[in-house]
Amino acid sequence: MGTRPVADVTASGSLEEAFNKFESQGFTADIVVACAGVERLGTVIDEPEENWDFVMGVNAQGVYLSARSAYARFVKRRQGSFVVISSDAGIVGTSGFGVYTASKHAVIGLVKCLALDFGHLGIRANAVCPGNVRTPMMDEYLRASPAEAEYWFSVVPMGRFADPDEIAGAVDFVSSPAASFMNGSVFVVDGAGSAGLFSAD
């Protein structure tokens, strides 16, 4: 597939360079998935201001700038699918995750506006909202904090975290012709973790 372009999602010039490099290899960006994300923990009192700048810079501004580069190309072709990886924290609040939650709510709002602004051109935008996903980073966190791991498992009715392939499957679906009338949608993949209050007792 040629050399894989790498970009800093917080820098528009870096994103444009990556898109241009991708296209110079003979490819077309028909589906763009904005999935870069970072997390910092704390309340509005104990999180330093730089955490807000850092998290919003990657999670919110990164999606905004990715959309600008993607939509400049989508509009010319009057087609395209933009998928944002938000989070279950984008649809509910989570104690101790204020900045992260704000960033994930923000991108869902952006997705809805993209759908309204460009849907008439046949261009779609949707959000996929995973719960906890079993990634190497998550496994490291769970090993370091067994009590936290037990808590997070306990609040998911299905009693487990998602496999990365399950999230990829959701992204594949919302980008496919089978979901051609899905636009501005929020697709939650969290084992019912955000469905409401739950107790295994």
Secondary structure, DSSP 8 states (H G I E B T S, - for coil): --------TT-HHHHHHHHHHHHHTT----EEEE-------B-TTTS-HHHHHHHHIIIIIHHHHHHHHHHHHHHHHT-EEEEEE--GGGTS--TTBHHHHHHHHHHHHHHHHHHHHHGGGTEEEEEEEE--B--HHHHHHHHH-HHHHHHHHHTSTTSS-B-HHHHHHHHHHHHSGGGTT--S-EEEESTTTTSS-----
